[in-house]
């Protein structure tokens, strides 16, 4: 016969929290999906560097498409340069589909949001649902415009969202990071917007969750759920009997110990039997009396020795004032023990003291039959005081065979008006009298009915099969004193007890809920005149001394499993006190275990659990465990997909397991989506993995410092782990590489082997002269500058417009020709390359000096301490900007020289002289101009002779090694009208580089002057033209230009407005040239 019947499909309860993603949990947003009975935590969709700060439920649409129920998530990404924000429109997971991202809107300059609120309509027509109050939030950025409709009841939450949007929008406006660099992390998340081919009807949400705040769409194509449709929906069915009998062992709430206990104790008849045990319980308020030595007066109290367990509770056993402060030893307890044994007479030898416990005057002594003592175990005691007058309670918990008994002796607050105080005393003693946990090393947890699984939890009174309370509980009769006394004289006990406070509290459950008491057929036990059987005429009699019992609730054993019968409940005329003692005799059933049979049943139950685990083990069928991404390029996301199918009978929750607790689940340039999800039985879903390399990781991958390949560990909760390999080949890029490495590249980077690139990445060794070696021009930067010099003159929108520059960067990396008539794109690519540098053009150590520069000379003085390679690029950039931004006509110029020819060297010296003149003081500049004019007046033959004579004097300069000369030269980007720069045949130059053996240029070192001294004074015409080109742009375009230059020169870190203004001033000074 099969152990488990066929299992119905269950409504799942899923928490998307994962070990791989720490939850923000108390602080993160959470959304409850009612139809899927799922707790959706949006944070689990994102990497550790991203944080969901606001989640807003809404209905969203683009244009006039139908509204779709979704969550708007405001996500912040932590980056080294600051925070970046974006809004994700996400559809939460359901029992049919996983979570998906519909839209992503980056919060960048140009992001807009607008809030509208629709007031309630005066119409009461049911069909005017669209006129009910709601909030509409419009979001737009670039080409994406969304309409979010939110219930009017969410206005406070919407205001918080809008306030945060404003804050993030302001921060984005102040961020220097250009659009082409920012928000690269968004590409890691797979976006699937709804389209016409989608089953849009399944996604359309009801207007709101409840009819009272419905806000349906005004669109004619939107489906509106009416209150009638809502009212006919059925709640998910509760757990069936089969699920109770055969629970899912992989649920977070499942306990193996509880399962084993429940199964084992359900079969207790197979491994145990019942035996009878007699118990005698006595309570006596002795009013500080000490029993006379050798007295036999306690014989009625102790009985005839026919019981097996004797429990004696005393109150006011010690009322000495010093007993409230310090322990007085066990002298009085020993006296009472002797008197009790004496009361047993000849049968006293059959009993032995099991335990004695005392709190001030509250004392309990338990005697047991010696033949039973060996079967009594786990004897534990507890004491607790109440107030300052010796009131309180003591408790003893013990195990007879395999049945746990608990006895509580209490002395509670006195007086008829102190009922509330007595109720409070009960609660204090009920929760305060606890017992230590047993030593669990020698225990079998499945055998322990009452051992809490939580290690910090102690045992309580309720952790027992039978619980007895005895003592001076001090409950009174709610009748006038005269009427009580009259009922006592008439011996109408039942009429009195009808107004008994204790019985009333048991019924009303205000105290001692669930307790029972045998019938009372004896007079009130309080208050008597000392030494007599007469009640004190000054006090109303009451049943203050009681013995009650209870069967605490036990999920493994029903109360009817153990029989308990009270044979006698009476009082005794022992006249030592103003109270009379009360005794009760019980016959109780206890469970006796057959250890061998119990072991057999435990083994059977464990096998049942093993079979149950196999039936409920989650499993997923995965299409392929290897993802091949092929060639990956800079900032060009590549996506691959894996199909997951649940072929099991229970829902399967998966997530990705990190290699260690302090590491993410995958490398930072890739991400699986969704990173965690629940797949229902028979359901198939797509797992998408995206690889997108930004500028930071591009440099590491290009230089061999990081491997693009990775292994993802897909972990199924309660199931097996699956390893998914990610393989790709990253095509090297110059983006993110330092300038000294870029200048050392002899060819486009794709033509340089990985081994040679690793050599370039090695730390620089200090030179013998401790100076800066000559720096070669940065090939790719100069290539872009050449292009702009040739084709950027007069082109509007250079430097400031936003566009995709990845195609240009690909040309730089491969050496392919740059596209024609794309000056705007080239200018943006140039700024992109410079902004992506690991350190800004102007090192951070010089930033303070820049802020202090207030004129042109001070600005250029700052550059004297900057590495030469940085200065060359910076001045080259400024020169090209002046050239392209000049409103005047500029003669056609050739390309910038990267080679080492003598002719080019002479041209360079000529232009260097021009720049030197430009940077002289006004007086010196005027003298040079005069000299230039004089030179122009000379005949051509004289000029030729002077030039020849000068060439002879400087002939040794031509003997410089060509390679060294190339590193020494500084290429100025201004030019002379009289002698244009020669064109560069870049293709022939690249071909020459390919034919020669690969030779890596030396990285730059310190110690070389920015420019050489001029050899011949420039002509006046050329000087004039330089000043024409040097004019900085004066239109509004100029401010945008300077703003665009800031991140390339100073880096991407945000600064306060005052610092930003000073940085702009510094750039303006450089542009003045």
N, C-alpha and C positions, 0 to 999 in steps of 0.2 A: 504493500500500500504506500502510495507516495506521501511523503511527509508534508509537502507544501502543495496546496491547490493552485490552480491558475490564478495569477495575480491581476487585478484590474489596473488600468492605467491611472496613476495618481496625479492629483494636482500638486505641482512641485512647489516647494518653498526654497528659494535660492538667495543666498547672500553672495554678492559678487566680490566680497573682500578677498584679498589674496595675499599670501606671504610675499609675493614678488613686488607688491605695491603697498607701502605702508598706508594706512587710512588715516585719514584725517579726521578722521573719523569723528570724533566728537565735535570737531569743528567744521567738517565738510558737509556739503549739501546731500540730502538723501530724498529719494522720490519713491513712493509706494505705488506699484502698478497693481490695481485692484483685479483686473481681469486675469492676470497671470499669477496672482498671489506671490509677487516677486518683490524683493527689496533691491532696488537699483541704486548703486552708488556710482555716480558718474566719474569719480576720481579714478576708478579702476580702468577706465579706457585710456588713460594718459600715462606718460612717463613720469618718473620721479621729479624731473625738473619742471614739470607743468603742474599747476594747482588750480582746481576749480574753486573759485571764490563765491560765485553766485549761480544758483540753478533756478530757473523760472519756467514753470509749465505754461504752455501756450498752444495756440494753433497758428500755423505759419503757412504762407503761400508766397509765390513769386509771380508777379503780374496778375493775371486773372485765373490762375490755376486753382483747383479746389484746395481748401484748407486741410492741413495735415496736423494731427496731434503730435507735438514734439516738446522737447526741453531746450530752452535757450541757456547755454552754459557760457559764462564769462570766465575765460581761462587766462592765467598769467604764467608766462614762462620766465624762469630765472636765468639770466645770462650774465657773463662777466661784465659786459658793458651796461647792464641795467635790466629792466623788465620790459617785456613785450607782451601785448595783450591781443586777444582775438575772441570772437564770439563763434561758438560752435552750435549749430542747430542739429540736435541728435534725436532720433526716435528711440525710445527705451526698448529693451528686449521684451518679447512676449513669449508665450508658449509655442508660437509658430516661427518667429524670426528672432535673430540676434540684434543687438543694438547696431545702428548704422548712423553715419554722419551724412546729413543732407546738404548742408551748406557750411562754409567757413568764411567769416568776414574778419580780415585783419583790421586792427585799430591803428591806422596810419594817418598821416596828413591827408585830408580829403574824405575821411570817414565822417558820416553825418547820421544823426538820429533825431527823430521828431516824435513827440508824444501827443496823442489826441484822446479825448474821453467822450464817449457817446452817452448823453444823459438818458434817463429812463423815458420811455414813450408814454404819452397820456392814454394810448389805446389799450384797451383791455382784451383785445382780440387774441385768441390763442395763436393765430397764424402770424401775428406781428412779432415773432420771436426775434427778428433781427434788430428790432428797435429797443431791446432790453439793454441796460447799461453795460458797457464794456470799455476796455482800454485798448487803444491801438498804438503800437510802437513801430515806427518805420525806421529801418536800418538800411544804409546804402554806403557802398564803397566801390569806386571805379564803376564797373559795369553791372554789379550785383545790387539789386534792390529787393528788400524783403518786407513783408507786412506781417507783424506779429499781433495776434488778437488775444487779449488776456482778460479774465474775469475781473469785474469791477471790485470784487471783494479782495483782490490781491493788490490794491492800490499802494499800501504801505511797502510791500515788497518790491513793487515796480519802481517806486520812488528811490528805494535803495539801489536798485539796478541802474537807474538813470544817473544817479549821483556818481556811481562808480564809473559809468561810461564817460561822463564829463571829465572825471579825474584822469582816466586813462587817455582820453582824447587830448587833453591839455599836455600830458606827459609825452604823447606821440608827437605833438606839434613842436615840443622843445628838444626832442631827440635829434642828434646830429646824424644818426645812422641813415644812409640813403635807402630807398625802397629796394634796390637791387640786392642789398646786403641783409636787410632785416627780415624777420619772420621766416627764415629757412626751415624752421622746425615744423611749420604747417604742412610741408610736403610729405612728412612722414605719416600723415593720417589720410587714409583712403576715403575719399569723398564720393558718394553716389547720390547725386540729386535725382529726385523723381522725374520721370518722363512719361510720355503718353503710352508707352508700351508697358509700364508698370501696372500692377493690379492696384490702381489707386483707391478703389473702393474699400479695400481691406485696410488702407492706411488712414482713411478719412476718420477724423475723431468726432465724437459727439460734441456739441457746442461747449458744454461744461460737464462737470461731474454730477451736478444735482440740478433738478428742474428749477430750483429757486434762483439760480444765478446763471441760466443758460444765455449764451451770447453767440447765436449761430451766425454764419457768414451771410452777407447780402448777395453773394454770388448765386446765380440761378442753378449752377451745376453742383452746388454743395448739398450733401445729404444731411438732413437735420433729424436727429433722434428726438422723438416726441416724448413727453412724460409718460404716455401710455406704454411706449416701447421700453422705457427705462423701468417701469413698474413691473413689466412681465419678465425681466431678466431674473434668473435664479442665482442664488448664492452658491458657491462651491459646496459640494456635499462634504459633510464631516467624515472623519476617518471611519472606515468600515470595520466590522468585526474581524475580518480577515487581516486587515492592516494592524489591528490591535494584537491579534494572535501571532502574526508574522511581521514584525516591524522591520523597517529598513535599517540594517546595522551600520550603514554608512552615513546616516543623517547625523548632523552635529549634536542633536539631542539624544542620540542613542547611547546607552550605557551597557557595556558588556556585563558588568557586575550585576546590574539590576535585572538584565535579561536572565542570567543564570539563576539568580535568586528566585525570580518569579517562577521560572520553570521548575526549579528544584523543590520549592515549598509547595507548589501545586501538587507535587507527588509525595508529600510528606507521609501519607499513609503507607507508602511502600518502604520507608526506611525509619519509621518511628512507631512507638506505641504510647499509650497514656497510662499514667499511674496517679493515684489519689494521694494528696498531701493535706494534712489538717494544719490550719493556721489559727493561732489565737492572738488577738490584738487588744491591747488595753491602753487607755489614756487616763491620766490622773494629774490634776493640778494640785500639788501637795502644799502650796502656800508656805514654802520655805521650811517645811517640816523635815526632820531627819528620822528615819525609822529606828525605833529602839533596838538595841542589840539583841539578837536571838528571837525577835518577834515572829509570831506565826500568823499575824493578823492579815497578811497579804495573801493567804491561801485562797480566798474567793477570787482574788485578782488573777492569780497565776493558773488557777484551775487544778484539775486532778492529774495533770501530766499525761493526758491522752492525746494532746496535739503534738505535732512534729516541729513546728516553728512557733516560738513565743516572742511577740513584739511588744515592748513596753515603752510608751511615750510619757514623759513627765514634763510638767511645766512648773515654773517657779521653784525649781529644785534648789536654786541658790540665789537668794535675793540680797546677799551681802553687797554693800556698796563697792568694796574693793574687787568683787568678782566682775564688775563692769569694766575695770581697768586692766587687771592682770589676771593671769590664770592662777587658780587656787589648787591645781592638781586634781586628782581623781578620787580624793578621799570620800566625798559624798557619793560619787558614782559607785564606788566599791561597797559602800554601806547599803545602797539600794540593791546592788547585785546580790549581796549576801542575804538580804531580806527576801528577795524573790526566790532564791534557791531554797531558803528555809521554808517558804510557803509551799514548795513542792513536796515537802516531807520526805518520805522514803524513796520517792522516785527522782530526787534531785540528782542522783548519780547518773541518771540516764541522759542528762543534758549538760551542755557546755556553752560557755559564752562564745558567740560568733563575732560580735562587734559591739562597740560602744562609741557613741559620738555625742558631743555636747557643745552648745553655744550658750554661754552664761547659764541661765536657769532652764533652758530647753535641752532635754537630754533624751536619748534613745538607747535602750539596751535590747539586744536580740540574743535569745538563747535558742539553741537547736538541739534536736536529738542527735546523740553522738553517732548513731548508725546512719544518719542522713548527711552528716557534715562532710563526708568525703565527696558527695555529689553536688556540693554547693561551691560555686566558683564566682569569679569576677565580683568580689565584694568591694564596693566603692562607697565612699561617704562624701557628704557635702554639707556645709553650714553657711547660713546667711542671716545677718541681723537686720532688724527693722527699727529705726528710730534709736533713741538713747536710753531706753528704760529696760533693756534686756529682752524685748520682744524679738521674735525671729523664728527661724525654723531650721531643722536638721533633716537630712534624708539619707537613706541607705538603699543602694541598688545592688541586687545579687541575682545570681543565676542558679536555679534549682534544676538539675539535669540540663535540659535545653530550653527551659522556660524562665523568662526574666521577670522578676518582681521588684517593685519599688515601693518604699514606705517613706512617708513624709510626716514628721511631727512638727506642728506649728502652734505658736501662741500669737494671736492676732489682736488688733486694737480692741479695747473695751468700750463699754457704754452703748446704750441703745441708739444714740444719735450719731455714732461714728460708723455708720454703715458704709459710706463712701470710702472711709479710711480702710475698712476691712477689705473692700473690693480692691483697693490699691495694694494692700499688703499681699493679697492673693497673687496679683500679677507679678509683684516683686519676687515672691518666693517661687512662683511657677517658672519664671525665666532665669532667676538667679541661682537656683539650686541645680547646678550642673555637675557632670562627672567627667573625669579624664578619659581619654581614649585608651583602650588597651594596647598592649604591645603587639603591633600588627605583623611583626616578623614571623611569629609562629602561628598566624591565623590563615585560614582560607576565606577570602572575602565573600565567596558565594554562600558560605555557611552562616554569615553574620547578618541577621535581619536588620539590625539597628545601627550598624557602623556606617556613619556618613562617608560618602565618597570624597567630599571636600576635606582636605587634610587639616584645615584650621578649625573645623567645626567640632565642638564638644558634644558629649552625650547629654540628653536631658531626661526629665522625668517621663516624658511621653515615649521615650525609647524603651518601652517595656510592654509585656503582655498584660500585666495587671498592675494597677496603680492604686495605692491606699493612702488616704489622708486621715490623720487622727490628731487630736489635740484639743486645746481650749481655743476654738475658733471664734468664740465670743459673739455669735449671732444671737439676736434677741427676738422677743415677741412683739409684733407691732400692734399692741393693744394697751389701753390705759392700765396702770398698775393695779387699780382696784379690780378691774375685770379679770386680769390675769390671776390675781390671788383667789378670786372667786372660782375660776375654772380649776385651779389647783385643788381647792378644797373639795370640789365636786368630782375631781379626778377625770375631767373631760379632756384627756390628752389630745385627742384628734382635733377638737375645736381650737385648742391652743396652737397646734402645729399648722392649722390652716393659715395662721398669720405668722408663721415662722419665717424669719428673714432668709435663712439659708435655703429652705425649700423654694421660696419665691425666687431667689437668685438663680437656682439651678434651672427652674422652668424658664425664666426670662433670659438665661445665659449671660447674666451680668457678672457672674463669678461661678466657678465650678461647673461650667457647662459640660453636660454629658455624664456627670457623676450620678451614682445611685446610692441609696441608703435603705437599710432594712427597716421594717416597721418598728416604730417606737412604742413600747407598752409600759414605760417606766416614767416616774415623776421627773420634773425638771431637776437637773444636777447642780443648779446654782440659784440662789445663794443660801447657804445654811449657817445657822449659828454654830460656832465651833463646839465640837464635842456632843452635838445633839442631832436629832432627825428633824428639827423644826427649821423652816425657811426663815430667813432674816426678815422681820416685818418692815424694815426700812427700804428693802430692795425688791423689785419685781422679779419673781422666779423666771428662769430661762433655761433652754437646752443649749448651754454653751459648749459642752463637751461632746464631740461627735466622732464617729468613725464612718467614712464614706469611701467608695471605691469606683474605679472606672476601668474600661478596656480601651486604652489609647488606639487611635487609628493606625492601622498597619497595612501597607499596600501588598504585603506578602501573605499575611495570615488574617483571616476574618475574626471578629470578636467572638463569634460562636464556636471557634475552634477549640476554645478552652472553657470548660465548665467551672463555674464558681457559684457556690451556694452558701448562704449565711444560715447557720443552724441556730444561733443564739445571738441576741443583741439586748444587753441589759446593763443596769447600774448596780452598784454594791454599796452597802451601808458601812463603809470604812470612814470613821468620824475624825480623821486627823486634820481635815481641812474644811474650808467653806465650800468646797466642791465635792461631788461624789464621783468616784471612778466609774468608767464605762468600759465594758468589754464586748468583743464580738468574736464569734467562732465561725470559721469558714472551712468548707471542703473544696479544694481546688484540684483541677486536673493539671498535670505537668507532662511535658513531652520527653520521652526517653528515646535516645537515638541508638540505632543499630549502625555503627560506624561503617561496617563493611557494605551494607546495603546502600547507605548514603553515598559512598564512594562510587558504587556502580551507577547509581542514578546520575551523579554529577558527570561522569564520563559520557553517559548517554546524552545529557543536555548539551555538553560541549560539542558533541558530534552534530547535534541539531543546529547549533549556532554556526558551525563550519559550513553546513549545507545552505543555511540561510545566507551567509556571506557570499557564497558562490552564486546563488540566485540573484542577489542584489548587487553584485559587483559591477560598477559602471565600466563601460568599454566604448571606445570609439574606433571606427575603421577609418584609416587615414590613407588618402590617395598619394602615395609617394612620400618618402622621408628625406628627399634631397631637392633643394631649390637651386636652380642654375640661373643666375642673373646675367651672365654674359659680360659684355663690356659696360662699365659704368663710368659716366662722365660727370664732371663737376656740375652740381646743381641741376642734374637731369634725373628726376626720380624714375626708378625702375620698380615695377610692381609684379609680384608673382602670387599665385593663388593655389591654395590647397583645399580640397573638399574633405569635410569631416562628416561622417555618418554614424548615428547612434544605432547600432545593431543589437543593443541589449534590451532589457525589459524595464530598466529604470533610467531616470534622467542622469546624464553625465555632465559634471561640471569640470571644465578644464581651466588651467592657467599655465603660465610659464614660470618655471623654477629658476631662480638666479643661481649662478655658480657658487656664490657665498652670500652671507647675510648683508655685507656692505657693498655688493655690486649689483648693477641692474641686470635685467633678464637677458639683455642683448647689448651689442655695441651701440654707442650713441647715434650712429648714422643709419640705423635701421630700426624698424618697429613692426611688430605683428598686431593686426587689428581684426576683431577685438582681442585684446590680450587675455581676457577671461570671459567666459560665457557658459551658459547652460544649454545643452542639446537634449531635447526630449527624445524618448524612444521613437524610432522611425524617422526622425528629423534629419535633414541634411543642411549643412551651412558651409559658407565659404570663409576660410581664414586667409587674409591677405597680408603679405609681408612686403614692406616698402623699404628700399634702400635709396637714400638721398645724402650725398656728401657735400657738406658746406665748406667754406674756406678754411676753417680751423682744421678739420679732418683731411681736407685735400692736401695740405702741406705734409701732414704725417704720412699719408698713404703714398704721396709722390716720392718722398725721400726714403721710403722703406721703414719708417719708424712704427708703422701699424699695419696689421694684416686685415684685409677687408673680409676675409672668410670668418665664419662663426658657426657655433652649434647652439641651437635652441632646444631647450628641454621642455617638451609639452607634458605637463603633469595632470593626470586625471585624478580627481579627488576620489580616493578609495580604490583606484585602479592602478594601472601600470604607467610608467614614464615612457615617452617616445622621444627619440633624439632626431631632430630635423637639422640637416646640414645646410648651410648657406654658402654657396660658392659664387665668386664673381672675380672679375679682373678690372682693376681701376686703371683708367688711362690717365697718365700723369698730367698735371696741370701746373702752370706757373702761379696760379692763384694761391695766395697765402704764404708764398716763399719769401724769405728776407731778401733785401736788395743785394747783399753781397753774394748770395747764391745766384740770383737772377743775372747779375753781371758776369758771373763765372761760367754761365752756360754758353758754350761755343756754337751751339745749334739749337733749333727748337727743342723743347724738352722731350717731346715724344721720340726724338731721334737719339736721346741720351739713354744709355742702358741703366737698369736699376742699380747695378754695382757702382757705376760712376756717380749716380745720384746719391748713393749712400756715402761716397767719399766726400762729396760736397757738403753733406750734412754733418760731417765731423766738426768738433769744436776747433776754432782757429788757434794755431800755435802762435805765441808772441814772436814778433820779428826781432832780428838781432839788433836793429837800430831803435827798437821801441817806437817806431814811427808808423805812419799810415802809408801803405804801399799804394802806388798809382791805381786808380780805379777805372776799369773799363766801363764804357756806357752800358746801361741796362738795355739789352737788345729789344725786348718787347715794348718797353716804355718808349724808347726812341722810335720804334717803328710806328707807333700810334701818333707820336708828335710829328713825324715826317708827313704822315697822311694829312693831319690837320693843317700843317703849314701849306701843303699843296692844295687842299680842297676845302678848308674850313673858313677861309676868308669870306666874311659877309654872310655866312649861313646863320639864320635866326634859330634860336632855341638850343644852341649848343650848351652843354654842361648841365642844364637844369631840368630838361624834360625826362620823364620816366619811360623806359623801354627795356625790352629783353636783350641783354648783351651776351647771352651764352654763345651765340653763333660767332661773335667777334673773338671771344676768348678761345673758342675751338680753333679759329684760324691762327691765333698766336701760338697755341700749343702744338699745332701740326706744321706750321710754316706755310699754310695755304695763303693765297692772295686775299687781301681784304676786299670786301665788296665795294663797287663804285658808288659814288654819290650817297654815301652813308656817313657824312661828317657828324651828324647828331649822334648816331649810334657809336661812332668811334670815340667821341668826347665822353660819352657816358661810360663806355668800356674802360677808358683811361682812368676816370675817377674810381670806377669799381676796382680796378687792379690796385690802385694806390690805397684806397680805403681798406682793402682786404689784407694789406701788409700786416705782419704780426706786431710790428711797432710802427708808429706814425712817422711820416717824413721828418717831422720835427720831433726829436726825442723828448720824452717827458721831462728830462733834466733841464731843458731849455725853455719850458713853457712859462716859468715865472719871468724870465728875462724878456720874453715876447710881450707879456702883459705890461711891462714897464716901458717898452719902446713907444715913443711918441712922435718920432720923425723918421724920415727915410734912412738917414745915416745910422740911427740907433737900431732900426730894424735889420739892416744889412750887417751891422756889427754882431748881432746875435748869431748870424750864420757862420762866423769865423770859428766857433767851437764845434760846429756840427760836422759829422763825418762827411768827407768830400763827396762820396757817392750820393748821399742824401741831398747835399747842396746842389749837385749837378742836376739831379732830377727836379728839385724844387725850382731852381732858376729857369730850367728848360720849360717847365710847366707854366711859370709866370710869363715867360717870353711868348710862348705860343698863345696864351690867353690874350696877351696884349695885341698880338698880331691879328688874331681872329676877331677880336672885339673892336678893332680900330675902325672908325667910320670912314677913314680916308682910303684911297686906292693904294694898294701895295704892289710893287712889281712882282712878277712871277718869280718864284724861287724854286730851286731844285731841292732834292731831298737832303736830309741830314746825313753827314758822312759817318759811317761806322768803320770803314776800312782804314788803312794806315799809309795811304799814298802821300808823297811829298807835296803834290799840288794841293791836296786837301789840307795838309798841315799848314801851308802858307795861308790858305783861306781862313783857317781857324785863327791863326795869329792876327790876321787883319781884323776879323770880327772882334777878337779879344781886345785889340787896341781900342776899338770903338766903344766897347763897354767900359774900358778903363777910363776913357775920356768922360763918358757919361757919368761916372761915379766920382769924378774929381770935384773940387770946390769950384764955385762960379768963376773966381779969379783965374785959376789955373786953366779952366776950360776955355776962357776967352783967349788966353795966350796961345793955346793949342790951335784954336780956330784961326787966329791971325797967321800962325805958322803955316797952317794948311792953305790959306789963301795965297801966301807968298809962293808956296810950292806950285800951286796951280798956274801962277803967272809965268813960270819958267818954261822955256822951249822944251819940246818933247825930247830932243837929243840930250839936253842937259839932264833931264829926268832919268833917261836911260843910263847915262854914265854914272849918276849917283846911285842908282839902284844896283848897278853892277859892282861898284866899289863896296857898297854895303854888303852885298852877297858874299864877296870875298872875305870880308871881315867875319862874317857869321857862318862861314862854310863848315866849321866843325859841328854845327848843329845837325847837319844831315847825316852824320855818322852814327847817330843814335840807333840802336837796334829797333827794328820795325815793331816787334811785339811790345817792347817797353814804351815806344813812342805812342802806340795806341792807347796804352793805359794812362799815359801822362796827359794826353790831350783833353781839353775841355771844349765841348761843342756848344757854341752859343747859337741861340735860335733867332737873333736879330741878323740883319743882312744889309748889304750895301747895294745901292741902285746901280753903281758903276760897274760892279763885278759880281754877277750872280753866282750862287753856289752851284757846283756841278751836280748833275743827276747821279743817283746811285743805282747801279744795276743790281737790285737785291737778289734776283734769281741767279745771276752769275756768281754773286758773292756766296750764296748758299751752296751752289754747286761746287765752288772752290773749297768750301768747308767740308763738303761730303768727300771730296777726293783726297783731302789731306787726312792723316791719322788724327783721331780724336785727341785734342789737347785741351785740358781744363785750365781756364784762366785762374790766376791767383785771386783769392778774396781780397778785398780792400784792407789796407792798413793805414795808420795815421801818419801825418807828417808831410803832406804835399800841399802846395799853395793852390788856392782856388783857380787863379789864372796866371799866365806869364806876363812879364812887362811888355808893353807894346814896342815893336821894332820900327814902325813908321807911323807918323801921324796920319790920321784919317783925313779925308777931304771934307771940306765944309758941307758939301752936299750930302755926303753920307751921314755926317753928324746931325744935320737937320732932319734927315729921314728917320734916324733912330728916335729922335724926340717925337716925331709924328706917330711912330708905332707905339711908343711907350705910353701914350695917353690912355689911362684906364677908362673903362666904360663909365658913363655918367647917367645912364638911364636906370629905370626900375629893374631892368634885367641885371644890372650890376650887383644889386643887393642879393638877388637870388643866386647869382653866380658865386658870390663870396660865401653865402650860406652853404652852397654845394661843395665848396672847397674845404670847408672847416674839417669834416671828418677825414679827408684825405691827408691833410696837413697835421692836424692835432689828434686824430684818433676818434673813436666812436663813443667815448665816454661822455655822458651828459654833464653839463656844468650849469652853474647859476647864470642868469641873464647878464649880470655885470661882467663876468669872465668871458662869456660868449661875445659881448660887444667889443671887449679889448682884443679878442682873437681876430674878430673881423677887421678891426683897425689895423692890426699887424699885417693881415693879408693885403689890405688896401695899400699900405706902405710898400709892400713888395711889388705890387702891381704898378706903382708909380715908377719903379725901376730906376 
